[in-house]
Amino acid sequence: MDLLETDVFMWHGYSVLYLEGKWVKATPAFNIEMCTRFGVKPLGFNGVDDSFMHEFNEQDKKHMEYLTDYGFFADLPHERIITSLKSSYPKFFALVENNKSIKDSF
């Protein structure tokens, strides 16, 4: 968090599935190992209701929330995301610019 200078992640994605005539949100990013590491409960998915974000940790304390929902995209809006990240995390991107191996991954 020191490198980002904030605890806000500007872009955090989730998947959207069209099931039974309805769009359903899902965040399949945290497997059981990640849940254990971050002290959050695994999310259930029934194919009917949204299953996204670990709002509370295992002690039922606020863990995270979505501040902005950017909507759905057929393709990842890479340029929009990178532009937003660069303006939000200048210290991190200064480090990226000075490290060729990191820079090449963007």
TORMARDREN-857840 format. One record per residue (C-alpha): x, y, z; residue in three letters; residue number from 1. Coordinates in steps of 0.05 Angstrom, whole numbers, padded with zeros to 5 digits. Example, Ala and Ser with C-alpha at 12.3 -4.5 7.8 and 13.67 -1.06 7.14 Angstrom:
xx,yy,zz,rest,nr
00246,-00090,00156,Ala,1
00273,-00021,00143,Ser,2
//
This chain:
xx,yy,zz,rest,nr
00000,00000,00000,Met,1
00059,00047,00012,Asp,2
00077,00045,-00061,Leu,3
00006,00060,-00082,Leu,4
-00002,00113,-00027,Glu,5
-00075,00092,-00017,Thr,6
-00117,00032,00001,Asp,7
-00163,00045,-00059,Val,8
-00155,00000,-00120,Phe,9
-00180,00041,-00178,Met,10
-00199,-00018,-00221,Trp,11
-00222,-00084,-00195,His,12
-00257,-00128,-00244,Gly,13
-00310,-00181,-00240,Tyr,14
-00342,-00228,-00290,Ser,15
-00412,-00223,-00316,Val,16
-00449,-00284,-00339,Leu,17
-00514,-00287,-00378,Tyr,18
-00552,-00344,-00345,Leu,19
-00625,-00362,-00352,Glu,20
-00641,-00295,-00386,Gly,21
-00607,-00253,-00332,Lys,22
-00538,-00221,-00322,Trp,23
-00504,-00247,-00259,Val,24
-00441,-00216,-00229,Lys,25
-00386,-00261,-00202,Ala,26
-00316,-00251,-00176,Thr,27
-00279,-00317,-00185,Pro,28
-00213,-00286,-00164,Ala,29
-00206,-00314,-00094,Phe,30
-00194,-00389,-00087,Asn,31
-00194,-00420,-00018,Ile,32
-00120,-00406,-00008,Glu,33
-00130,-00332,-00023,Met,34
-00191,-00329,00024,Cys,35
-00149,-00360,00079,Thr,36
-00091,-00312,00067,Arg,37
-00136,-00251,00070,Phe,38
-00183,-00276,00124,Gly,39
-00246,-00273,00083,Val,40
-00302,-00323,00074,Lys,41
-00306,-00359,00007,Pro,42
-00362,-00333,-00037,Leu,43
-00418,-00380,-00056,Gly,44
-00446,-00380,-00127,Phe,45
-00514,-00408,-00143,Asn,46
-00520,-00383,-00215,Gly,47
-00580,-00340,-00198,Val,48
-00555,-00285,-00150,Asp,49
-00495,-00239,-00156,Asp,50
-00434,-00267,-00121,Ser,51
-00382,-00212,-00120,Phe,52
-00335,-00178,-00072,Met,53
-00315,-00199,-00003,His,54
-00351,-00143,00034,Glu,55
-00336,-00170,00103,Phe,56
-00279,-00211,00132,Asn,57
-00286,-00274,00175,Glu,58
-00299,-00230,00236,Gln,59
-00356,-00195,00199,Asp,60
-00316,-00130,00196,Lys,61
-00318,-00087,00133,Lys,62
-00265,-00114,00086,His,63
-00278,-00079,00020,Met,64
-00329,-00042,-00021,Glu,65
-00336,-00020,-00093,Tyr,66
-00332,00056,-00097,Leu,67
-00344,00059,-00172,Thr,68
-00376,00009,-00219,Asp,69
-00349,00023,-00289,Tyr,70
-00400,-00023,-00322,Gly,71
-00391,-00081,-00369,Phe,72
-00342,-00085,-00427,Phe,73
-00340,-00135,-00485,Ala,74
-00265,-00124,-00486,Asp,75
-00219,-00101,-00431,Leu,76
-00211,-00025,-00436,Pro,77
-00135,-00030,-00428,His,78
-00117,00042,-00447,Glu,79
-00172,00071,-00402,Arg,80
-00148,00028,-00344,Ile,81
-00074,00045,-00353,Ile,82
-00089,00120,-00359,Thr,83
-00130,00118,-00295,Ser,84
-00078,00077,-00258,Leu,85
-00021,00124,-00278,Lys,86
-00059,00185,-00252,Ser,87
-00080,00149,-00188,Ser,88
-00013,00116,-00171,Tyr,89
00043,00163,-00195,Pro,90
00095,00136,-00146,Lys,91
00083,00065,-00170,Phe,92
00087,00084,-00244,Phe,93
00150,00125,-00232,Ala,94
00182,00060,-00207,Leu,95
00154,00023,-00268,Val,96
00183,00075,-00316,Glu,97
00252,00065,-00284,Asn,98
00251,-00011,-00287,Asn,99
00252,-00040,-00357,Lys,100
00231,-00111,-00337,Ser,101
00169,-00084,-00301,Ile,102
00155,-00033,-00356,Lys,103
00155,-00087,-00410,Asp,104
00099,-00123,-00374,Ser,105
00052,-00064,-00385,Phe,106
//
